[in-house]
Amino acid sequence: MILEVRTYRLKPGTSGEFLRVMREESVPLLERAGLRVVDFGRSLVAEDGHEEAYLIRAFGSLEEHERQEREFYGSEAWLTGPREAIVSRIESYHTIVMEASEEAVKALGQR
């Protein structure tokens, strides 16, 4: 399995709305497009006073990761859907992609 962990440093005062849009619009859209969302939420620690959030997704292979990301982020559903509500609240983001076992992926999704 390929595990992607994306962290977001959010603009001040935007985490509540960012997470609402993630929960109600973005994550359902990702799942309808066939992407596996393992977990998402707010960071328990605000680094340097910044609000932060995360998104964890799993893929069958690195090639699948690259293809699904390219297709999703280029899709009309994303571009005319929640994109602006998500992107406008992000100050910066960082992504890490690594190998993980199915068991580890399942464990991350259980909270």
N, C-alpha and C positions, 0 to 999 in steps of 0.2 A: 504494500500500500504506500501511497504518497500522501503525506500530511502537510497541509499548508496552514501556517499560523500567521495571521495578519493582524498587526496592532495599529490602532489609530490614535493619534494625538488630536483631540478635538478643540475647536475654537471655544473660548470661555462661554459657559452658560448654554451649550448646545447638546449636552449628552442625553438629556431626557428625550428630546425630540429625535435625535439621531437614533437612539435605541427603539423608540416607537416606530419609526419608519423602517428600521431593520426588521423588527418583529412582524409588523403588519403588512409590509410591502416587499422589501428587498429579499428577505429569506424565503418567503413563499414563491417569489419569482425565480430565485435560484433553484429551488427544489423542483418547480414545474419544468425548468430547463434541463433537469437531470443532474444537477450538481448536488453532491452530498454535503450538507451542512452538519457538522458534528456539534458545534456549540457557538454561541456568541454572547456577548454581554459587556458589562462595565468592569474595568479594572478595579481591584480592591484597593489599589494604591494610586494616588495622583502624583506622578513624578513631577517635581519642580512646580507643584501646584496646578498642573494641567490635567484636565479631564481626559481619560483614555478609555478605549474600548477595544474589543478583539473579535475576530471571526476565525473559526477553525473549520477547514473543509478537508475532505478526503477524496482521493482519486485512485483509480486502479493502476495507473502508470504515469510516468512523467509526460509521455506523449498525450495521454488523455487530459492531463492537467492543462497543458498548453493549448490543446484544441478546444476544450470546453471553455476556458477563459476567453480565448479569442472570439469564439462564437457568441458567448453570452454578452461580453462587454461591447460587441459590435452590433448586437441585436436591437431592433426597433423597440421591443418591449422594455429593455433597459434604458435606452437613450431617451425615450419619450415617457418613461415611467418614473421610478424613484431616483434616478441618477442625480438630478440636481439637488434634491432634498438630502441626499447622502453626501455628495461631493462638496457642497457648499458649507458643510459643517466640519470638514476635515482640514486641519492645519497641515498635517503630514501623516504618512503611514510607512510601515516597514513590513516586508513579507519574508518569511523563512519557509523553505520547502525542504522536507526531509523524508526519509524512509521510516515507516512505522509498521508494526504488526496490526492485524485486524483487531486483536485483543486490546491493544493500546488505544486504537481509534474508538472502540466501543467503550472503554473505560473513561475516556475523555468526554464522551457524550452523556455520561450518567452523573447527574448532580442532584 
